[in-house]
Amino acid sequence: MTQSISNYDEVSDTLYVSFAPSEQATGVELTPHILLRFNKPERKAVGLTLLEYSLLAQKTDMGPRSFPLTGLTELSEELRDLVLDILQRPPVSDILLISSYTPSISETIPITLLQTAQRT
C-alpha cells in the first residue's frame, strides 16, 4: 500500500486523508463529521474526510471524545459488515479506533475516536 496523503484546510477545519489517490470510490457518512470512501469490489479504504477536525481531536477532562457511528444504521447488513471490516484494518484503524458503548444487555452502539492527532 502506498503512503497516505493528508491535507488539512484551516478555513473549513477539514482533514482529508487519502490512502489511494484518484481511485474510484463509494462514500459513506459514518457520523455527521466523518466520511469514509472505499473501493467496494476490493474491500479497501480509499480515503477519510474529517469535518470539524478540531472538535473530533479535542480532548475532554475524561479523555478523548467518542462519537457514535450513526451512519451504520442506514446501511444494509452486507454493506455495514463491509464498512466495519474496513474500519478495523489499517490504514483506517491507524487513524480511527472503533469500540462500542453498551447501554443495556440487548443494545450495542458502535463508536469511534481519533487515535492521535493527524493534522499535517
Secondary structure, 3 states (H helix, E strand, C coil): CCCCEEEEECCCCEEEEECCCCCCCEEEEEECCEEEEEECCCCEEEEEEECCHHHHHCEECCEECCEECHHHHHCCHHHHHHHHHHHCCCCHHHCEEEEEEEEECCEEEEEEEECCCCCC
